[in-house]
C-alpha cells in the first residue's frame, strides 16, 4: 500500500514537473539567467511552479498533521536535523552550481529519463555516483 | 507576457504540492527526490516505496504529453562534459546538503524549516552563479 501511494505521488509529481515546463532544461536555465531581466527575456516560470507547489503544500501539510498520524505509518517521519552547518551550506552551494550549469535538479532529471537521451543518462549516472559518494563523507 | 506558460507553471506547481501532501498523508514522508533516490543506494528494506515513487516520477510526464500534444521533455541544453560535471555536483551536493529543490525548496519551506530556508537561498544564489558562468564564461 505504501508503494501504491508513493507510485501515485511520484506520478503526480512527475506530471506537475512536466506541465510546469521543468522537464525542459531551457526553461530552468531561462529562470536562473537573471541577466535576461535587462532585455525582458527572463523566464519567471519556475517561480510560478515553486509558488504553486509551496502554497498547496503549506496548507495541505497543516490539514494532514491535524489528523495526528498518516494513513499507512505509525507516525510522521519529519527531518530531525536543525543545525545550519557547513555540510548544509557546502552541499547546497555545490548542488546549486551543478543545477545552474545544466538546468537539471534531481526530479526533472529522473522524470526525463524515458526520453532516453544519452547525455541525460550520463548526467543521471554521475548524479547517482555523487549521491553515493556523499554518504561516505 | 507568457500568460499561458505562467498558468501552466502554476498548475504544475499545484500538482507537485498535491503530490507532497499525498506523500505526507499516506506515508508520513517528505517528498524529497534526492532523499528518496539516495535511499536506494544501496536498496534497503524500504526500497519498494522508494522505487515506486521514482517509477511514478517517470510515468507522470506521459499523460501530460498527450494533453499538450507534444513531449514535455526537452533535450539537454549543454554538452556531455558539462552534463557529467553538473550531475556529479547535483548528486554530491544534494547528498551532502540533505535535500534538493523538492525536499528543501518545497517541503522544507512549507514546514517553515530554517535549515531548508538557508539551503534554498544558497542553491538559488549558486544556481544563478552557475548559469552566469555558463552563459558568460564557459558556455
Interface residues (C-beta under 8 A of the other chain):
Chain A: X2 X3 X4 X5 X6 X7 X8 X9 X10 X11 X12 X13 X14 X15 X16 X17 X18 X19 X20 X21 X22 X23 X24 X25 X26 X27 X29 X32 X33 X34 X35 X43 X44 X45 X46 X47 X48 X49 X50 X51 X52 X53 X54 X55 X56 X57 X58 X60 X61 X63 X64 X65 X67 X69 X70 X71 X72 X73 X74 X75 X76 X77 X78 X79 X81 X82 X83 X84 X87 X88 X89 X90 X91 X92 X93 X94 X95 X96 X97 X98 X99 X100 X101 X102 X103 X104 X105 X106 X107 X109 X110 X111 X112 X113 X114 X115 X117 X118 X119 X120 X122 X123 X124 X125 X126 X127 X128 X129 X130 X131 X132 X133 X134 X135 X137
Chain B: X2 X5 X6 X8 X9 X10 X11 X12 X13 X14 X15 X16 X17 X18 X19 X20 X21 X22 X23 X24 X25 X26 X27 X28 X29 X30 X31 X33 X34 X37 X38 X41 X48 X49 X50 X51 X52 X53 X54 X55 X56 X57 X58 X59 X60 X61 X62 X63 X64 X65 X68 X71 X72 X73 X74 X75 X76 X77 X78 X79 X80 X82 X83 X84 X85 X86 X87 X88 X89 X90 X91 X92 X93 X94 X95 X96 X97 X98 X100 X101 X102 X104 X105 X106 X107 X108 X109 X110 X111 X113 X114 X115 X118 X119 X120 X122 X123 X124 X125 X126 X127 X128 X129 X130 X131 X132 X133 X134 X135 X136
